[in-house]
Amino acid sequence: MSGPASRPAVGYDVLVVGYGPAGMVLSALLGRQGHRVAVIERYAGLYNLPRAATFDDDAMRLLQKLGIAGQVAVGTRVQRRYDWCNAEGETLIGNEFSDFGRSGWPEFNMMFQPVLERELDALCRRTPGVEILRGLVATDFRQTGHAVEVVARPADELGRVAAGAEDRAQSFTARFAVGCDGGNSALRSSLGIEIDDYGFQEPWLVCDFRLTREVDLPMALQYGDPGQPTSIISIGPHHHRFSFMLDEAVPSAEAVDPAQVWHRVKRWLTPEDAELIRVAPYTFRSTVAQDWKQGRFLLAGDAAHQMPPFLGQGMCSGFRDAHNLAWKLDLVLRGADDELLETYAAERSPHVRAITEKAVELGRIQTIRDKRAARLRDEELLRRRRVGPPSEGFRFPGYRAGFLAPAAPGDKARGQLFPQAWVAHPPGRRQRFDDVSGSGWLLVARDASAIAGRDDDLAAWRTVSGTFLVLGAPADSEPEAGTAIDDVDGAYHRWFDEHACAAVVVRPDWYVYGSAESADSLGSLLRACVSDLYRRPRAGTPQA
């Protein structure tokens, strides 16, 4: 640490370092839960250029929770296919996506990131308790047993520490700090946290265009030409991205020359079709931090992991980090043992590693440069398409360890994502499930018999602010006013059948704490959950 700061320390609940999508979501969630949050961001304004290009139905479900899904949807393009082709244009891998995924939104959404960031920024600015401190570079980090201190200095226009800023340092204190400060995280570096490198590190040239007229372009295509591996994707209704794998020998100045860019895209675009708005060399990386928490400092988003873009899961994974961490920080800030935060990495790290490994696998398929190896790849993948069933795509893993019920042989739902489908509540009013269920701890029973006679357990459940819903309970047997919902498409009854359960306890991030096969086992499940939560005084507190 350097010398004393120029202003008195300001106390917050959480300091968030970095104001990209993950930092914005985390700040908004914590602010909505009633906590004081300060965000330290080096740049004076929003980036206003695209970086991430896609997000999935899980991410849109989180934006729904934050109340901005409708606004964001206006600036996205729903994509139903994502193909991998060889140099001859033959489809090697074909992926199809639903308009209504397990989280209740289209599974594959192409976006122009500035639209998303503007909505998230507006949300944070109108959320009480969230303070955004722009133009400051977080440079020094230390912690005591009960607090953290972050020292920040004024930034120049490039986001670096401004000349002569040493005597203008500001000190901020909080109970916790979360580094959402990107792949070159200053917080991660200061803590000395090592990263695991999966070995995929390839230079690419990312070229973004604003379309000025209608053009017939591939919407989502990986073009596995060994002479020039290329990625072509829509990034929202009016923008398109072309990415080209580079030879290391190509100088950066030559690669970013606009004339060279137009030469690369001439097969698809001309200057009459579009405006070149961004061109940047970018190295696709595959790294995961070995530690996601050190004392009262935590990492999220790109500070904790970077993955190649072939699954479109970089930003989505950062959203999941923020969602997972927000409800756990909320509990700890309200009195839970800090040990709860140890479950953050126990859950998120294996999940991210599985996605990173799959993205690396796909990246290696895409980036083969040897023509003979590419021909063998083509022959094998074409053979699989001829003789095998259609690919189901990558299935995201659940959680196996963490803040979950004790593992039981009959609990097939534990650690899995609970779906969002259409329900009617009150009868005749069709809504997405989360708009009915709320955002806290939830018990869902497949019928009224599952909770019959469980008055004491339900009373205890309410003491930890747990709510409950019953599927299809007729009005005359409704256990409590407002709890019955109509499973209009039968999606939840099918899910309960598939997981062989009568009731399920769902966490605030929609992952299943545990499920019960019967009314009798439900009592044990509720008591276990209440026991885990009993030190967390949530009754009457704000919910995210």
N, C-alpha and C positions, 0 to 999 in steps of 0.2 A: 504493500500500500504506500501511496505517496503521502504528502503532507496533508494538513487539515483542509477540509472542504470549505468553500466560501459561504455556505449557507447552513443553517441548522438541519439536522437530519429530519426527514419526514417519514412518519410511520405508515406503512401500508400492510395489508394482509399478504399480498403477493406482488412481486415485481416480475413483469414479463419483459424479457430482453429480446426485441425483434418484433416487427409489426407486419410480417407476412401473413398469409392465410391462417396458418396454425396459431400464431400469436393472437390474431384477431379473434378467432373462434374461442380460444381459451379465455381471453379477456372478457368477451361478451358473456360466456357461460358463467364465469365467476361473478361478474357484475350483476347479472340477473339473480344470482343466489344471495345477493346482499353484501358482497365483500368489496373492500377497497383495493383497487388494482391500479398500479402505475405501469405504463408501457414505455420503455426506453427505446427509441428508434433513431438511427443515425441519419436518415434522410429527411429532408424538410417537407416532402410531399409524397404522394403515392407514386409508385414506379411507373404506372401508366403504359407499360409495354407487356405483352404476353410472355409468360414463362411456362407454367403448367397449361395443358391443353384440354384435358378431359377430367371428368369426375363421374362417379357411379351413383347408384341409387342409395347406397348407405350415406354418401355425402349429402345428397339432396334431402334425405330424411333428417339429417342434422340441421340443414338450413331451414327445413320445415319447423323443427323445434325452436329455432331462433326467430321464426316468423318472417323469413325473407325468401322462402322457396319460390313464391309466385313471381317476385321481382327478378330473381336470378334466372328463372326459366325463360323469361322474355329474351334474354341475351344468349341462349344456348340453342344448339341444334341436336335433336335426338338422332342418334346413329344406330342403325339396326344390323349392320354388317361390319366386320373388320377382317380383311383378307390378307393373306401372305402369299405373294406370287413369286414365280421365278422370272428369269430374264425374258422368257418367251411369253409371259403373261398368264401362264397356267396357275391355277389356284392350288397351292400346297397345303394351306391351312385355312379353313373357312370358319369364322365364328359368327354366330347369330345372337342377337340380344333382344330381350323382351322389352316391351313398352311399360311393363309393370313387373318389376323385379321383387325379390323377397322383402325389400324395404319399402315397397309401395310406390316407386317412381321408376322411370326408364333406367335401364341398366348402364347405358353408355351415352354420355352427354358431352358434346363438344362445345367448348366455351372460349370466349375471349376474356382472359383473366382480369383485365382492368374493370370490366363490368362487375364481376364478382367482388373484387376488392373495394369498389366504390360502395356497394351495398353493405359489405361487412364494416367498412369504415363508418358509414352513416349509422349503422346499428350501434357500434361501440360508442360513438359520440353522443348518442341519445340515451345510453345506458347509465343510470346513476351509479356513481362509485368508480367509474372507469376514467382515468386521466391519461391522456396521450401526450408524452413528452418527446417532441420531435427535435431533430438537429442535435442530438446528444449521442456520443459514442461511449458505450460502457467499456471501461478499461481495466478496472480493478474490482476484485471480488474477494470477500472474506466472510466468515460466519463465526458466530458464537454458539453457545448451546441453545439459545432461544431465538436467534434472529440472524438475518443476513444483512450485509451492507454492500452496496454496489456504488462505485464512484464512476461518474460519467463526465466527459468533457465536450465542449462545443465542437461540432463537426463543420468541415468545409463543404463546398458544393458537391464534392465527390464522396461524401460520407466518411472521410478520414478525419482524424483529430486535427483541428485547425491549428495553424501556426500561432504560437503564443497562448495556447489554451491551458497551459499547465496551472496558471494562477486563477483559472475560472472553473475549477472542478466543482461538481455538486455531488453531495452524498445522499443516498436514499437507503432507507432501511425497511425491512419487511420481515414477516415470519418465514416466508419462502420466496425463492426466485426460480423462474423457469426460463431456460435458454431456448428461445425459438429463433435463434440468430443465424440459421442457415448452415450450409455445409462447412464453412470456414469458421464455425462458432468460436467466438472469443471465450465464452464461458467454458465450453468443453476443453479448450486448450489450456485455460488457466487452471483447471482442475486436474490436468494431466491425464485425462481419460483416453485410453488407447482405443483404436477402432479395429474391427475385423474386416479385412478386405477380401471380397469374393473373387477378385482377380479380373473383373470385367472393367476395363478402363480404355475407352475408345474415343478418339477425337471425331467430332461431327461439326458440320456447319449448319446452323439453324437459320432459316430464311423465312420471314413472315411478311405476308402481303395483305393489303386491304383491297378487296375486289371492287372494281369500278363499274363492272357490268356482269351480266350472267355469263358464266363460263362452265362448260361441262368438265368437271374435275373429279378424280377419285376422292371420296369423302374420308376413307380410312383404309390405307393400303401400305403394307410393308413390301417393298419391291426388292427381292433378293437377287439382284444382278451382281455377280462377283466383280464385274468391272466397275460398278458404282452402286453399292447398297444405298437405297433411298427410302425415306419415309414421307408419305404424303397424307396430311390430315386436315380436315376442317377445324378451325378454331372459332366456332361460332357462325352466325348467319352471314357475316360479311367479311370474314377473314380466312386465310388459308396458310398452312405451314408446309414448307418443303425442307427436309433435313437430309444432308448428304454426308456419308462417311468419308472422312478425309484420309489421305495418305500423310503420314507424319512429315514427309518431305515437302509438303505444300506450305509455303510461308503464309502466315496469318494475313499479312497485308494483301497478298494476291488473292487469298480465299475470300476476303470480305469486299473486294472490289466489285461495285455494282455491275459493271459490265460482265464480269465473270459470273456473277449470280444469275443475270438474265440469260447468259449462255447455258448455264446448267438447267434452267427451267424452260428453255425454249420449246421443248416437246409439248408442254402443257400451257404455258402462259406467255404473253407478250406485254410490253409496257402499255399497250392499249387496253389490256384487260385488268390491270391491277397496279397498285402503288407499292413499292418496296418500303416497308416501314421499319424493319429491323433485320440485321444480319449479324450473327455473332458466332465465333468458334466456341464450342462447348464440349467438355469432356464428360461422357456418360460414365458414372461411377457406380460402384456396388459396395457400400460400406455400412456397417452397423456398429454403433458404440458398444464397447464391452460393458460399460456401466451407464445406467440412465439416471442414477441418483447418487449424489455424494452429500451426505448430511442433509442440509436444507436447500441444496441446489438440485434441480432436475433438468432434464433435456427433453425436448419434443420436436417433432417435425424433422427437417433436414439436419438439424444439429445432432439428432440421434441416429439418423439413417439416410442414406442416399441409394437410389436404385435406378437402373436403366428404365427408360420410359415405355418399354414395350408392352406393359400391362396397364399403363396409365394410372398407376397407383401411388405415385409419390405424394401428391397433395392429399389424396384420400387417406393415406396412412397417417399423415400429420393431423388430419381431422380426427381420426380415431384416437390418436395420442391425446389430443386436447380434450375429447369427450370423456375418455377413461380417467384422465387426471383431474378433470374439473370436479366430478362428483366425489372423488376421494379427498381432494384438497378441501372441499366443502365440509365433509365430515370431520376431518382433522381440525380445521379452523373452528369448528363448533364443539370440540372437546374430545374427539376420538384420539386413540393412541397413534403417534406418528408412524408406528410400525405398519399401519394400513398402507402407507405409501410404498412399502417394499413390494406390494403386489402389482404395482404399476409395471415395472420392467418384467416381472414374472409372467405377466399376461401379454404385454405389447411386444417384447423382444422376439419370442418365438413366432408370433404372428407375422411380424415384419420380415423376419429371416425367411420364412416359408415363401412369402411373396417375392422377396429379393431373389431367392434361388430360382424361382420360376421365371422371373424377368430376365435373369442372366441366361438361363437355358434358351429362352426365345431369342435373346440378343445374339447368342452364338449361332443359332440357326440363320438369323438374318444377315450376319456380317461375314459369312464365309467369302474369302477373296480368291481362294484357289479354285480354278475352273473345274478340275477333276473332282475335288471334294464337293463342289456345288452340284455337279451332275449326279453324284451318288446321293446327295441329300434330296434332290428333286425326285429321283427314281424311288427312293424309300417313302417319301411323303405322298407321292402320287399313288404308289401301291397301297398305302394305308387307306387312302380315300376310296380306292376302287373296291377293296375287300372288307374294310372294317365299317362299323357303325359310325354315324356322325359324331364328331367330337363334342363332348359336353362342356368343353372349356375348363378353365381353372376354377376349382371350388375353394373359396377362402376357408382357412381353418377356424375352428373355435378356440376357446381357451381350455386348457387342461389343468392348469394350476393357477392359483391366485385367490381372489376373494370369491370363493364358491362354496357351496354346501359340501360336506364330506362326501367323497366318492362312494356311490352305491351301485351294485351290479345292475339294478333295474332302471337307473336314471340315465336315459339316453339323451336327454335334452340339456343336461348340465354343461355349461360353458358354450352353448350354441347361441347364435343370434336369433332372437324371437322375431318372427316376421311382422310386417305391417300389411294388412289387407283391408278391403272395404267392409265396413260394418254399418249398421243402422242404429242410431241412438239420438233422439227417441225414434220409435218405429216409423219408417218411411223416409227418414232423413239420412241419406247415404253420405258417409264420411270416412276419411282415413282413420285407422285405429288410434294412432297417437293423438289425434285431435280430440278423442273421447277419453283416452286413458290418462292423460296428463304426463308428467315428466319425472316423477319420483319412483319410489319402490312400488311394485305392483304385483298383486296376486291375481292370476287369471284361472278361473275354474271352467271346465267344459260344460257343466250343468250345475243346477242348484244343489243336487244331492252331494256333490263333492265337498261342500262347506256346511252341510246340515249338521247341527249339533256342535259346531266348533265356535260357539260364542265367546268362550274365554280366550281361545287362541286368536280370534279376530280382534278382540278387545286389546290384547297385547300387541297385535300387528299395528293397530292404530296409534299406539303410543310411540312408535318409531316413524309416524307419518306414512305408514303403508296404506295404500288404497287397494280395492279389489273390484274386479268385474266378473260377471257370469255370462257365459254364452247361451243365448237362446232361452233364458228363464222366462216362462210366461208371467204375465203381470200379477196373477193371483198368488204366485209362489215366490215372487221376487224377494230375496232376503233383506234387501235394504233399498230404499228409493234411489233411483238413479244408477244402479249397478248393473242392470241387465242390458245386454246389447245383442243385436241380431247379426249372426254370421252370414251375411247375405249371399255370398258365393260359396259357402262351405269350406273356405280356405283354412279356417282354424280347426274345424273338426277333422279335416284331413291331416293337419299338422299334429294334433293330439293323437290321432290313430297311429301315425308314423312313429311317434315317439313313445307310444304306449303309456300315456300318462293321463291322469284325471285333473291335475292342476299344476301350475307352474309359478314360480316366483321369479320375477324379471327385475333386473337392476336398472338404474337410471340410464345406462348406456345401451339398453335393450338386450344385453347378454343374460342368459338364464343362470340365475344363482343355483337353482336346483328344481327338480320336478318330483311329483308324487304320483305313484301308481294308483292310489286309492285314497278315500277320505281318511282312513286311519293313518296312513303314512304322511298325509298332509299335515297333521298335527305335529309330528316330529320335525318336518321340514320348517314349518313356521316357527317353532320354538328354537330351532337351530339358528335361523336367520335373526330372530329377535335377540337371541343371546349375542350374536356377532355385532348387532347394531345397538345394543341397549345403552352403551356409553355415549351414543351420538344423539344429543338432545335436539331432534328435528321438529318436534310438534310445534306447529304455528310459525315455522320459519319459511322464508321465501323458497320457491322451487325454481329450478332453471327452466 
